[in-house]
Amino acid sequence: MKLSPNSEISIDALKGAVLTNKKGFEYRCIDLVISITNENLLEPVIQAIPLDEEGMEENLEGRCLGFQFSSLKGWSIQLQPHNQ
């Protein structure tokens, strides 16, 4: 995922965003968490639910997937408007 230098985005803005990987599979972001690596480094992890061909969330029985932010090279993200 390519970001502009010195850009900022709130965690709330990511919630509900649609992520698309290089193969075209889509996921809905439900949260962003921070993982501590074995080297004691902080790694942002996006928690997401897979979407089917119609954009509906697949039933994972309450489970979600975690994607390390550093592994999202080549992915796109579409932010969703939030009511304020």
N, CA and C atoms as a LAMMPS dump frame, in Angstrom:
ITEM: TIMESTEP
0
ITEM: NUMBER OF ATOMS
252
ITEM: BOX BOUNDS ff ff ff
-5.0000000000000000e+02 5.0000000000000000e+02
-5.0000000000000000e+02 5.0000000000000000e+02
-5.0000000000000000e+02 5.0000000000000000e+02
ITEM: ATOMS id mol type element x y z
1 1 1 N 0.863 -1.158 0
2 1 2 C 0 0 0
3 1 3 C 0.905 1.214 0
4 2 1 N 0.703 2.128 -0.913
5 2 2 C 1.543 3.313 -1.035
6 2 3 C 0.869 4.498 -0.353
7 3 1 N 1.624 5.157 0.499
8 3 2 C 1.127 6.335 1.197
9 3 3 C 2.009 7.52 0.836
10 4 1 N 1.42 8.696 0.833
11 4 2 C 2.2 9.902 0.585
12 4 3 C 3.084 10.185 1.792
13 5 1 N 4.271 10.73 1.556
14 5 2 C 5.149 11.055 2.687
15 5 3 C 4.472 12.043 3.643
16 6 1 N 4.761 11.886 4.923
17 6 2 C 4.248 12.777 5.965
18 6 3 C 2.727 12.825 6.033
19 7 1 N 2.054 11.756 5.612
20 7 2 C 0.596 11.742 5.675
21 7 3 C 0.145 11.094 6.972
22 8 1 N -1.061 11.416 7.385
23 8 2 C -1.637 10.87 8.606
24 8 3 C -3.054 10.411 8.324
25 9 1 N -3.451 9.366 9.045
26 9 2 C -4.823 8.888 8.95
27 9 3 C -5.199 8.326 10.319
28 10 1 N -6.396 8.609 10.753
29 10 2 C -6.811 8.102 12.062
30 10 3 C -7.227 6.633 11.944
31 11 1 N -7.149 5.94 13.053
32 11 2 C -7.571 4.543 13.076
33 11 3 C -9.046 4.431 12.72
34 12 1 N -9.854 5.373 13.206
35 12 2 C -11.289 5.335 12.905
36 12 3 C -11.556 5.458 11.415
37 13 1 N -10.712 6.192 10.69
38 13 2 C -10.903 6.337 9.245
39 13 3 C -10.665 5.023 8.518
40 14 1 N -9.844 4.145 9.09
41 14 2 C -9.575 2.845 8.465
42 14 3 C -10.704 1.845 8.674
43 15 1 N -11.443 2.008 9.764
44 15 2 C -12.529 1.063 10.046
45 15 3 C -13.586 1.146 8.954
46 16 1 N -13.894 0.018 8.358
47 16 2 C -14.863 -0.044 7.268
48 16 3 C -14.237 0.079 5.893
49 17 1 N -12.948 0.429 5.83
50 17 2 C -12.273 0.557 4.536
51 17 3 C -12.225 -0.8 3.843
52 18 1 N -12.216 -0.774 2.52
53 18 2 C -12.116 -1.999 1.731
54 18 3 C -10.695 -2.103 1.196
55 19 1 N -10.029 -3.212 1.544
56 19 2 C -8.678 -3.482 1.071
57 19 3 C -8.752 -4.488 -0.061
58 20 1 N -7.961 -4.272 -1.098
59 20 2 C -7.931 -5.192 -2.232
60 20 3 C -6.49 -5.63 -2.458
61 21 1 N -6.271 -6.955 -2.472
62 21 2 C -4.906 -7.437 -2.687
63 21 3 C -4.591 -7.519 -4.174
64 22 1 N -3.368 -7.949 -4.498
65 22 2 C -2.898 -7.997 -5.887
66 22 3 C -3.739 -8.925 -6.758
67 23 1 N -4.366 -9.94 -6.144
68 23 2 C -5.174 -10.895 -6.905
69 23 3 C -6.628 -10.475 -7.025
70 24 1 N -6.983 -9.331 -6.42
71 24 2 C -8.346 -8.828 -6.521
72 24 3 C -9.265 -9.241 -5.39
73 25 1 N -8.765 -10.007 -4.416
74 25 2 C -9.594 -10.382 -3.271
75 25 3 C -9.786 -9.169 -2.37
76 26 1 N -11.011 -9.006 -1.852
77 26 2 C -11.336 -7.843 -1.036
78 26 3 C -11.598 -8.235 0.412
79 27 1 N -11.275 -7.292 1.301
80 27 2 C -11.438 -7.47 2.746
81 27 3 C -11.943 -6.163 3.34
82 28 1 N -12.786 -6.255 4.368
83 28 2 C -13.252 -5.059 5.076
84 28 3 C -12.47 -4.928 6.369
85 29 1 N -11.84 -3.77 6.562
86 29 2 C -11.075 -3.493 7.771
87 29 3 C -12.03 -3.289 8.939
88 30 1 N -11.791 -4.023 10.022
89 30 2 C -12.634 -3.837 11.203
90 30 3 C -11.865 -3.195 12.351
91 31 1 N -10.518 -3.247 12.285
92 31 2 C -9.74 -2.623 13.356
93 31 3 C -8.267 -2.585 12.961
94 32 1 N -7.512 -1.828 13.722
95 32 2 C -6.067 -1.765 13.571
96 32 3 C -5.478 -1.993 14.951
97 33 1 N -4.581 -2.958 15.056
98 33 2 C -3.945 -3.257 16.333
99 33 3 C -2.432 -3.156 16.159
100 34 1 N -1.726 -3.096 17.262
101 34 2 C -0.271 -3.045 17.236
102 34 3 C 0.255 -4.359 17.811
103 35 1 N 1.099 -5.021 17.035
104 35 2 C 1.724 -6.263 17.462
105 35 3 C 3.17 -5.96 17.848
106 36 1 N 3.67 -6.651 18.857
107 36 2 C 5.065 -6.514 19.253
108 36 3 C 5.82 -7.711 18.695
109 37 1 N 6.823 -7.452 17.861
110 37 2 C 7.579 -8.521 17.21
111 37 3 C 8.572 -9.148 18.182
112 38 1 N 9.211 -10.239 17.756
113 38 2 C 10.237 -10.893 18.569
114 38 3 C 11.413 -9.972 18.855
115 39 1 N 11.598 -8.965 17.983
116 39 2 C 12.692 -8.001 18.159
117 39 3 C 12.242 -6.788 18.97
118 40 1 N 11.052 -6.877 19.593
119 40 2 C 10.463 -5.789 20.382
120 40 3 C 10.169 -4.542 19.542
121 41 1 N 9.857 -4.738 18.269
122 41 2 C 9.429 -3.649 17.398
123 41 3 C 7.91 -3.644 17.331
124 42 1 N 7.348 -2.474 17.086
125 42 2 C 5.896 -2.362 16.943
126 42 3 C 5.516 -2.517 15.481
127 43 1 N 4.55 -3.383 15.21
128 43 2 C 4.092 -3.656 13.839
129 43 3 C 2.59 -3.463 13.78
130 44 1 N 2.111 -2.447 13.034
131 44 2 C 0.667 -2.292 12.867
132 44 3 C 0.084 -3.495 12.103
133 45 1 N -1.056 -3.99 12.572
134 45 2 C -1.73 -5.124 11.945
135 45 3 C -3.182 -4.731 11.696
136 46 1 N -3.609 -4.84 10.454
137 46 2 C -5.006 -4.567 10.102
138 46 3 C -5.798 -5.85 10.295
139 47 1 N -6.866 -5.771 11.068
140 47 2 C -7.774 -6.903 11.233
141 47 3 C -8.902 -6.72 10.228
142 48 1 N -9.181 -7.772 9.469
143 48 2 C -10.139 -7.651 8.371
144 48 3 C -10.949 -8.925 8.194
145 49 1 N -12.087 -8.753 7.531
146 49 2 C -12.984 -9.856 7.198
147 49 3 C -13.043 -9.962 5.667
148 50 1 N -12.88 -11.165 5.11
149 50 2 C -12.974 -11.325 3.657
150 50 3 C -14.375 -10.963 3.147
151 51 1 N -14.413 -10.421 1.933
152 51 2 C -15.678 -10.114 1.269
153 51 3 C -15.874 -11.077 0.105
154 52 1 N -17.131 -11.439 -0.165
155 52 2 C -17.41 -12.309 -1.311
156 52 3 C -17.493 -11.463 -2.581
157 53 1 N -17.854 -12.102 -3.697
158 53 2 C -17.909 -11.406 -4.99
159 53 3 C -18.915 -10.259 -5.006
160 54 1 N -19.907 -10.319 -4.117
161 54 2 C -20.94 -9.285 -4.068
162 54 3 C -20.642 -8.214 -3.023
163 55 1 N -19.459 -8.276 -2.406
164 55 2 C -19.083 -7.291 -1.406
165 55 3 C -19.662 -7.546 -0.033
166 56 1 N -20.224 -8.733 0.178
167 56 2 C -20.794 -9.088 1.474
168 56 3 C -19.72 -9.794 2.306
169 57 1 N -19.771 -9.599 3.614
170 57 2 C -18.797 -10.232 4.5
171 57 3 C -19.024 -11.738 4.546
172 58 1 N -17.93 -12.484 4.393
173 58 2 C -18.013 -13.936 4.494
174 58 3 C -18.146 -14.32 5.959
175 59 1 N -18.881 -15.375 6.225
176 59 2 C -19.107 -15.817 7.598
177 59 3 C -17.896 -16.6 8.097
178 60 1 N -17.159 -16.013 9.039
179 60 2 C -16.006 -16.686 9.629
180 60 3 C -16.257 -17.019 11.089
181 61 1 N -17.534 -17.04 11.48
182 61 2 C -17.927 -17.355 12.854
183 61 3 C -17.217 -16.453 13.861
184 62 1 N -17.214 -15.147 13.582
185 62 2 C -16.644 -14.177 14.513
186 62 3 C -15.142 -14.018 14.428
187 63 1 N -14.497 -14.772 13.563
188 63 2 C -13.04 -14.653 13.419
189 63 3 C -12.707 -13.64 12.335
190 64 1 N -11.527 -13.07 12.443
191 64 2 C -11.057 -12.168 11.397
192 64 3 C -9.615 -12.531 11.054
193 65 1 N -9.124 -11.945 9.984
194 65 2 C -7.752 -12.17 9.541
195 65 3 C -6.9 -10.984 9.934
196 66 1 N -5.613 -11.199 10.147
197 66 2 C -4.699 -10.118 10.454
198 66 3 C -3.651 -9.981 9.365
199 67 1 N -3.465 -8.749 8.882
200 67 2 C -2.46 -8.474 7.853
201 67 3 C -1.474 -7.441 8.391
202 68 1 N -0.193 -7.812 8.448
203 68 2 C 0.807 -6.845 8.868
204 68 3 C 0.861 -5.725 7.84
205 69 1 N 0.917 -4.501 8.341
206 69 2 C 0.92 -3.34 7.455
207 69 3 C 2.072 -3.424 6.456
208 70 1 N 3.202 -3.937 6.901
209 70 2 C 4.377 -4.033 6.03
210 70 3 C 4.195 -5.045 4.896
211 71 1 N 3.184 -5.914 4.981
212 71 2 C 2.966 -6.93 3.948
213 71 3 C 1.957 -6.482 2.884
214 72 1 N 1.475 -5.248 2.97
215 72 2 C 0.41 -4.801 2.07
216 72 3 C 0.923 -4.109 0.808
217 73 1 N 2.166 -4.352 0.438
218 73 2 C 2.718 -3.754 -0.778
219 73 3 C 1.917 -4.225 -1.994
220 74 1 N 1.487 -3.295 -2.801
221 74 2 C 0.703 -3.621 -3.99
222 74 3 C -0.789 -3.712 -3.735
223 75 1 N -1.223 -3.544 -2.494
224 75 2 C -2.645 -3.556 -2.167
225 75 3 C -3.21 -2.156 -2.345
226 76 1 N -4.52 -2.064 -2.517
227 76 2 C -5.179 -0.755 -2.539
228 76 3 C -6.164 -0.687 -1.377
229 77 1 N -6.496 0.534 -0.996
230 77 2 C -7.446 0.736 0.088
231 77 3 C -8.431 1.815 -0.325
232 78 1 N -9.702 1.539 -0.082
233 78 2 C -10.759 2.499 -0.385
234 78 3 C -11.42 2.857 0.943
235 79 1 N -11.207 4.092 1.379
236 79 2 C -11.801 4.546 2.63
237 79 3 C -13.289 4.776 2.431
238 80 1 N -14.054 4.523 3.453
239 80 2 C -15.505 4.69 3.416
240 80 3 C -15.89 5.946 4.185
241 81 1 N -16.885 6.697 3.714
242 81 2 C -17.298 7.891 4.454
243 81 3 C -17.911 7.506 5.804
244 82 1 N -17.672 8.35 6.797
245 82 2 C -18.221 8.131 8.127
246 82 3 C -19.172 9.264 8.446
247 83 1 N -20.295 8.923 9.073
248 83 2 C -21.204 9.968 9.564
249 83 3 C -20.631 10.529 10.844
250 84 1 N -20.567 11.846 10.939
251 84 2 C -20.009 12.456 12.144
252 84 3 C -21.066 13.142 12.936
